[in-house]
Amino acid sequence: MCAGRPYRGGVPPRLRAALGDITAEATDAVVNAANAGLARGAGVCGAIFAAAGPGLAEACSAIGGCPTGGAVVTPGFALPARFIVHAVGPVWSGGEQDEPELLASAYRRSLEVAAEAGAQSIAFPAISTGIYRYPLVEATEVAVRTCRHDAPPGIQLIRFVCFDDATLAAYERELSG
Ligand code: APR
């Protein structure tokens, strides 16, 4: 993939990074770093399930699951966001198991399903960089490149919501590059 590849739509989306808790984001959609079973987890997934309320577990079990690299949408329930996009990033296994392609696909599919649902703004956590152990700098490079180049035309704002200073620093470096 080429870093200089042009944006495929008309006006490119604004990309912003900030410290925060994604459950408080008021973007149209927020992204959950989900597992393939769409079960309640820990990390950002646990926080989203707790804040969204019991309707979320029912909606996820009705969908049933999502492959690694994919994304599905549910309503936001009690969250400020209208939609939750459940994106399944890869578990880091050393980098030889298609992890970069699968992580890029999780971001790309999230943007696509959010745009199909009608979202114009979306907030991402740093998918796969917690429990799934994807190295932060490499994951940030994939996230920013994919969002910069592959967002569908309807998406106008992409926020990277960082839970700690190291994650914010990685995004700020990548966004300014
Ligand atoms: N808001 C924003 N970011 C958060 C929040 C929050 N409330 N809570 C945690 N994070 C950050 C973590 O600090 C990390 O930078 O989200 C990033 C992703 O970490 P994880 O939640 O561990 O996600 P991931 O590495 O993709 O692992 C997914 O964990 O909870 C389970 O069900 C989930 O099995 C799946 C796995």
py3Dmol code that shows the C-alpha trace and the ligand (Angstrom):
import py3Dmol

protein = """\
ATOM      1  CA  MET A   1       0.000   0.000   0.000  1.00  0.00           C
ATOM      2  CA  CYS A   2       1.315   3.408  -0.921  1.00  0.00           C
ATOM      3  CA  ALA A   3       1.421   6.218   1.670  1.00  0.00           C
ATOM      4  CA  GLY A   4       0.900   8.792  -1.089  1.00  0.00           C
ATOM      5  CA  ARG A   5      -2.211   7.078  -2.457  1.00  0.00           C
ATOM      6  CA  PRO A   6      -4.971   9.699  -2.938  1.00  0.00           C
ATOM      7  CA  TYR A   7      -8.223   9.732  -0.991  1.00  0.00           C
ATOM      8  CA  ARG A   8     -10.863   7.884  -3.023  1.00  0.00           C
ATOM      9  CA  GLY A   9     -13.814  10.255  -2.315  1.00  0.00           C
ATOM     10  CA  GLY A  10     -14.361  14.014  -2.758  1.00  0.00           C
ATOM     11  CA  VAL A  11     -13.602  15.956   0.448  1.00  0.00           C
ATOM     12  CA  PRO A  12     -11.342  13.852   2.715  1.00  0.00           C
ATOM     13  CA  PRO A  13     -12.493  13.282   6.315  1.00  0.00           C
ATOM     14  CA  ARG A  14     -10.991  15.273   9.200  1.00  0.00           C
ATOM     15  CA  LEU A  15      -8.844  13.033  11.405  1.00  0.00           C
ATOM     16  CA  ARG A  16      -8.392  14.009  15.069  1.00  0.00           C
ATOM     17  CA  ALA A  17      -6.830  12.336  18.123  1.00  0.00           C
ATOM     18  CA  ALA A  18      -7.729  13.087  21.749  1.00  0.00           C
ATOM     19  CA  LEU A  19      -7.515  11.519  25.192  1.00  0.00           C
ATOM     20  CA  GLY A  20     -10.845  10.191  26.385  1.00  0.00           C
ATOM     21  CA  ASP A  21     -13.299   7.445  27.185  1.00  0.00           C
ATOM     22  CA  ILE A  22     -15.073   6.257  24.056  1.00  0.00           C
ATOM     23  CA  THR A  23     -18.325   5.592  25.907  1.00  0.00           C
ATOM     24  CA  ALA A  24     -18.705   9.382  26.319  1.00  0.00           C
ATOM     25  CA  GLU A  25     -18.176  10.210  22.633  1.00  0.00           C
ATOM     26  CA  ALA A  26     -21.056  11.964  20.895  1.00  0.00           C
ATOM     27  CA  THR A  27     -20.044  11.037  17.362  1.00  0.00           C
ATOM     28  CA  ASP A  28     -22.741   9.316  15.254  1.00  0.00           C
ATOM     29  CA  ALA A  29     -20.927   5.997  15.691  1.00  0.00           C
ATOM     30  CA  VAL A  30     -18.414   4.633  18.179  1.00  0.00           C
ATOM     31  CA  VAL A  31     -16.331   1.546  17.506  1.00  0.00           C
ATOM     32  CA  ASN A  32     -16.021  -1.378  19.892  1.00  0.00           C
ATOM     33  CA  ALA A  33     -12.825  -3.488  19.865  1.00  0.00           C
ATOM     34  CA  ALA A  34     -14.888  -6.668  19.779  1.00  0.00           C
ATOM     35  CA  ASN A  35     -14.203 -10.415  19.751  1.00  0.00           C
ATOM     36  CA  ALA A  36     -15.454 -12.764  17.010  1.00  0.00           C
ATOM     37  CA  GLY A  37     -18.278 -14.021  19.221  1.00  0.00           C
ATOM     38  CA  LEU A  38     -19.483 -10.461  19.933  1.00  0.00           C
ATOM     39  CA  ALA A  39     -19.463 -11.404  23.607  1.00  0.00           C
ATOM     40  CA  ARG A  40     -19.017  -8.972  26.459  1.00  0.00           C
ATOM     41  CA  GLY A  41     -15.288  -8.665  27.120  1.00  0.00           C
ATOM     42  CA  ALA A  42     -12.955  -6.545  29.199  1.00  0.00           C
ATOM     43  CA  GLY A  43     -11.130  -3.380  28.079  1.00  0.00           C
ATOM     44  CA  VAL A  44     -13.061  -1.035  25.823  1.00  0.00           C
ATOM     45  CA  CYS A  45     -15.560  -3.816  25.057  1.00  0.00           C
ATOM     46  CA  GLY A  46     -16.475  -4.205  28.736  1.00  0.00           C
ATOM     47  CA  ALA A  47     -16.822  -0.436  29.114  1.00  0.00           C
ATOM     48  CA  ILE A  48     -19.134  -0.201  26.098  1.00  0.00           C
ATOM     49  CA  PHE A  49     -21.335  -3.109  27.230  1.00  0.00           C
ATOM     50  CA  ALA A  50     -21.630  -1.598  30.708  1.00  0.00           C
ATOM     51  CA  ALA A  51     -22.499   1.878  29.452  1.00  0.00           C
ATOM     52  CA  ALA A  52     -24.839   0.785  26.643  1.00  0.00           C
ATOM     53  CA  GLY A  53     -27.038  -1.368  28.891  1.00  0.00           C
ATOM     54  CA  PRO A  54     -28.605  -4.851  28.503  1.00  0.00           C
ATOM     55  CA  GLY A  55     -30.038  -4.280  25.017  1.00  0.00           C
ATOM     56  CA  LEU A  56     -26.549  -4.512  23.566  1.00  0.00           C
ATOM     57  CA  ALA A  57     -25.922  -8.127  24.616  1.00  0.00           C
ATOM     58  CA  GLU A  58     -29.279  -9.134  23.099  1.00  0.00           C
ATOM     59  CA  ALA A  59     -28.481  -7.360  19.818  1.00  0.00           C
ATOM     60  CA  CYS A  60     -25.033  -8.972  19.663  1.00  0.00           C
ATOM     61  CA  SER A  61     -26.329 -12.457  20.307  1.00  0.00           C
ATOM     62  CA  ALA A  62     -28.988 -11.972  17.604  1.00  0.00           C
ATOM     63  CA  ILE A  63     -26.195 -11.154  15.125  1.00  0.00           C
ATOM     64  CA  GLY A  64     -24.228 -14.158  16.352  1.00  0.00           C
ATOM     65  CA  GLY A  65     -20.649 -13.269  15.426  1.00  0.00           C
ATOM     66  CA  CYS A  66     -18.246 -11.505  13.106  1.00  0.00           C
ATOM     67  CA  PRO A  67     -15.020 -12.751  11.497  1.00  0.00           C
ATOM     68  CA  THR A  68     -11.632 -11.210  12.273  1.00  0.00           C
ATOM     69  CA  GLY A  69     -11.183  -8.185  10.008  1.00  0.00           C
ATOM     70  CA  GLY A  70     -14.937  -7.584   9.862  1.00  0.00           C
ATOM     71  CA  ALA A  71     -17.386  -5.184  11.490  1.00  0.00           C
ATOM     72  CA  VAL A  72     -21.116  -5.157  12.275  1.00  0.00           C
ATOM     73  CA  VAL A  73     -23.464  -2.421  13.545  1.00  0.00           C
ATOM     74  CA  THR A  74     -25.899  -2.293  16.431  1.00  0.00           C
ATOM     75  CA  PRO A  75     -27.832   0.633  17.881  1.00  0.00           C
ATOM     76  CA  GLY A  76     -26.024   2.677  20.537  1.00  0.00           C
ATOM     77  CA  PHE A  77     -28.664   1.970  23.211  1.00  0.00           C
ATOM     78  CA  ALA A  78     -27.813   4.129  26.265  1.00  0.00           C
ATOM     79  CA  LEU A  79     -24.630   5.580  24.728  1.00  0.00           C
ATOM     80  CA  PRO A  80     -24.600   9.135  23.354  1.00  0.00           C
ATOM     81  CA  ALA A  81     -23.648   7.648  19.957  1.00  0.00           C
ATOM     82  CA  ARG A  82     -26.467   6.475  17.677  1.00  0.00           C
ATOM     83  CA  PHE A  83     -24.577   3.388  16.498  1.00  0.00           C
ATOM     84  CA  ILE A  84     -21.971   0.984  17.837  1.00  0.00           C
ATOM     85  CA  VAL A  85     -19.718  -0.591  15.237  1.00  0.00           C
ATOM     86  CA  HIS A  86     -18.264  -3.860  16.523  1.00  0.00           C
ATOM     87  CA  ALA A  87     -14.901  -4.349  14.811  1.00  0.00           C
ATOM     88  CA  VAL A  88     -12.873  -7.513  15.269  1.00  0.00           C
ATOM     89  CA  GLY A  89      -9.153  -6.831  15.089  1.00  0.00           C
ATOM     90  CA  PRO A  90      -6.500  -9.560  14.953  1.00  0.00           C
ATOM     91  CA  VAL A  91      -4.651 -11.028  17.912  1.00  0.00           C
ATOM     92  CA  TRP A  92      -0.945 -10.175  17.445  1.00  0.00           C
ATOM     93  CA  SER A  93       1.001 -13.377  16.761  1.00  0.00           C
ATOM     94  CA  GLY A  94       4.315 -11.897  15.625  1.00  0.00           C
ATOM     95  CA  GLY A  95       3.193 -10.229  12.398  1.00  0.00           C
ATOM     96  CA  GLU A  96       3.312 -13.233  10.045  1.00  0.00           C
ATOM     97  CA  GLN A  97      -0.381 -14.124  10.293  1.00  0.00           C
ATOM     98  CA  ASP A  98      -1.746 -11.293   8.085  1.00  0.00           C
ATOM     99  CA  GLU A  99      -2.195  -9.075  11.134  1.00  0.00           C
ATOM    100  CA  PRO A 100      -1.637  -5.768   9.241  1.00  0.00           C
ATOM    101  CA  GLU A 101      -4.157  -6.691   6.518  1.00  0.00           C
ATOM    102  CA  LEU A 102      -6.696  -7.913   9.066  1.00  0.00           C
ATOM    103  CA  LEU A 103      -6.323  -4.760  11.173  1.00  0.00           C
ATOM    104  CA  ALA A 104      -6.676  -2.535   8.085  1.00  0.00           C
ATOM    105  CA  SER A 105      -9.751  -4.527   7.097  1.00  0.00           C
ATOM    106  CA  ALA A 106     -11.315  -4.020  10.555  1.00  0.00           C
ATOM    107  CA  TYR A 107     -10.900  -0.235  10.176  1.00  0.00           C
ATOM    108  CA  ARG A 108     -12.088  -0.227   6.539  1.00  0.00           C
ATOM    109  CA  ARG A 109     -15.173  -2.360   7.234  1.00  0.00           C
ATOM    110  CA  SER A 110     -15.999  -0.201  10.274  1.00  0.00           C
ATOM    111  CA  LEU A 111     -16.010   2.910   8.101  1.00  0.00           C
ATOM    112  CA  GLU A 112     -18.090   1.188   5.439  1.00  0.00           C
ATOM    113  CA  VAL A 113     -20.784  -0.211   7.739  1.00  0.00           C
ATOM    114  CA  ALA A 114     -20.967   3.097   9.643  1.00  0.00           C
ATOM    115  CA  ALA A 115     -21.452   5.033   6.397  1.00  0.00           C
ATOM    116  CA  GLU A 116     -24.097   2.526   5.242  1.00  0.00           C
ATOM    117  CA  ALA A 117     -25.961   3.121   8.530  1.00  0.00           C
ATOM    118  CA  GLY A 118     -25.887   6.873   7.868  1.00  0.00           C
ATOM    119  CA  ALA A 119     -23.069   7.961  10.195  1.00  0.00           C
ATOM    120  CA  GLN A 120     -21.023  11.005   9.228  1.00  0.00           C
ATOM    121  CA  SER A 121     -18.755  10.958  12.276  1.00  0.00           C
ATOM    122  CA  ILE A 122     -17.098   8.014  13.992  1.00  0.00           C
ATOM    123  CA  ALA A 123     -14.810   7.471  16.991  1.00  0.00           C
ATOM    124  CA  PHE A 124     -12.288   4.618  17.128  1.00  0.00           C
ATOM    125  CA  PRO A 125     -10.362   3.148  20.061  1.00  0.00           C
ATOM    126  CA  ALA A 126      -6.882   1.772  19.306  1.00  0.00           C
ATOM    127  CA  ILE A 127      -8.179  -1.596  18.074  1.00  0.00           C
ATOM    128  CA  SER A 128      -6.075  -4.682  18.963  1.00  0.00           C
ATOM    129  CA  THR A 129      -3.480  -2.738  20.998  1.00  0.00           C
ATOM    130  CA  GLY A 130      -4.714  -3.914  24.418  1.00  0.00           C
ATOM    131  CA  ILE A 131      -5.662  -7.507  25.194  1.00  0.00           C
ATOM    132  CA  TYR A 132      -4.827  -8.513  21.575  1.00  0.00           C
ATOM    133  CA  ARG A 133      -1.223  -7.178  22.034  1.00  0.00           C
ATOM    134  CA  TYR A 134      -0.728  -5.525  18.614  1.00  0.00           C
ATOM    135  CA  PRO A 135       2.346  -3.219  18.891  1.00  0.00           C
ATOM    136  CA  LEU A 136       1.129   0.354  19.345  1.00  0.00           C
ATOM    137  CA  VAL A 137       3.223   2.201  16.752  1.00  0.00           C
ATOM    138  CA  GLU A 138       2.548  -0.349  14.008  1.00  0.00           C
ATOM    139  CA  ALA A 139      -1.175  -0.442  14.814  1.00  0.00           C
ATOM    140  CA  THR A 140      -1.377   3.344  14.776  1.00  0.00           C
ATOM    141  CA  GLU A 141       0.249   3.476  11.344  1.00  0.00           C
ATOM    142  CA  VAL A 142      -2.349   1.023   9.974  1.00  0.00           C
ATOM    143  CA  ALA A 143      -5.239   2.909  11.608  1.00  0.00           C
ATOM    144  CA  VAL A 144      -4.273   6.342  10.296  1.00  0.00           C
ATOM    145  CA  ARG A 145      -3.342   5.169   6.800  1.00  0.00           C
ATOM    146  CA  THR A 146      -6.579   3.208   6.367  1.00  0.00           C
ATOM    147  CA  CYS A 147      -8.798   5.982   7.729  1.00  0.00           C
ATOM    148  CA  ARG A 148      -7.001   8.632   5.691  1.00  0.00           C
ATOM    149  CA  HIS A 149      -7.305   6.793   2.381  1.00  0.00           C
ATOM    150  CA  ASP A 150     -10.224   4.381   2.578  1.00  0.00           C
ATOM    151  CA  ALA A 151     -13.056   6.259   4.301  1.00  0.00           C
ATOM    152  CA  PRO A 152     -16.231   6.233   2.173  1.00  0.00           C
ATOM    153  CA  PRO A 153     -17.412   9.675   0.963  1.00  0.00           C
ATOM    154  CA  GLY A 154     -20.149  10.041   3.648  1.00  0.00           C
ATOM    155  CA  ILE A 155     -17.669  10.033   6.546  1.00  0.00           C
ATOM    156  CA  GLN A 156     -16.654  13.589   7.466  1.00  0.00           C
ATOM    157  CA  LEU A 157     -15.002  13.229  10.897  1.00  0.00           C
ATOM    158  CA  ILE A 158     -12.885  10.428  12.356  1.00  0.00           C
ATOM    159  CA  ARG A 159     -11.818  10.701  15.994  1.00  0.00           C
ATOM    160  CA  PHE A 160      -9.130   8.471  17.519  1.00  0.00           C
ATOM    161  CA  VAL A 161     -10.020   8.255  21.201  1.00  0.00           C
ATOM    162  CA  CYS A 162      -6.907   7.419  23.197  1.00  0.00           C
ATOM    163  CA  PHE A 163      -7.092   5.981  26.692  1.00  0.00           C
ATOM    164  CA  ASP A 164      -3.535   6.889  27.731  1.00  0.00           C
ATOM    165  CA  ASP A 165      -0.748   9.334  26.934  1.00  0.00           C
ATOM    166  CA  ALA A 166       1.406   6.834  25.024  1.00  0.00           C
ATOM    167  CA  THR A 167      -1.455   6.081  22.639  1.00  0.00           C
ATOM    168  CA  LEU A 168      -2.187   9.778  22.114  1.00  0.00           C
ATOM    169  CA  ALA A 169       1.508  10.474  21.419  1.00  0.00           C
ATOM    170  CA  ALA A 170       1.600   7.680  18.821  1.00  0.00           C
ATOM    171  CA  TYR A 171      -1.476   9.091  17.039  1.00  0.00           C
ATOM    172  CA  GLU A 172      -0.196  12.657  17.142  1.00  0.00           C
ATOM    173  CA  ARG A 173       3.098  11.547  15.586  1.00  0.00           C
ATOM    174  CA  GLU A 174       1.327   9.575  12.866  1.00  0.00           C
ATOM    175  CA  LEU A 175      -1.229  12.302  12.090  1.00  0.00           C
ATOM    176  CA  SER A 176       1.474  14.930  11.697  1.00  0.00           C
ATOM    177  CA  GLY A 177       3.545  12.684   9.419  1.00  0.00           C
TER     178      GLY A 177
END
"""
ligand_1 = """\
36
APR
N -12.189 4.245 25.783
C -11.203 4.287 24.870
N -10.215 3.376 24.825
C -10.216 2.393 25.764
C -11.210 2.278 26.754
C -12.228 3.270 26.746
N -13.224 3.242 27.655
N -10.919 1.193 27.524
C -9.780 0.655 27.037
N -9.359 1.374 25.977
C -8.179 1.173 25.121
C -7.058 0.315 25.633
O -6.232 1.072 26.525
C -6.336 -0.011 24.333
O -5.506 1.098 23.961
O -8.601 0.498 23.940
C -7.476 -0.116 23.318
C -7.850 -1.519 22.892
O -7.739 -2.378 23.987
P -8.734 -3.602 24.282
O -10.027 -3.090 24.787
O -8.002 -4.571 25.121
O -9.028 -4.225 22.793
P -8.205 -5.282 21.904
O -6.747 -5.240 22.137
O -8.703 -5.064 20.511
O -8.704 -6.683 22.422
C -10.005 -7.118 22.112
O -10.532 -7.674 24.365
O -12.264 -6.962 25.705
C -11.847 -7.945 24.847
O -13.905 -8.626 23.825
C -12.675 -8.008 23.589
O -11.774 -10.143 23.127
C -11.751 -8.795 22.736
C -10.404 -8.215 23.069
"""
view = py3Dmol.view(width=600, height=400)
view.addModel(protein, "pdb")
view.setStyle({"model": 0}, {"cartoon": {"style": "trace"}})
view.addModel(ligand_1, "xyz")
view.setStyle({"model": 1}, {"stick": {}})
view.zoomTo()
view.show()
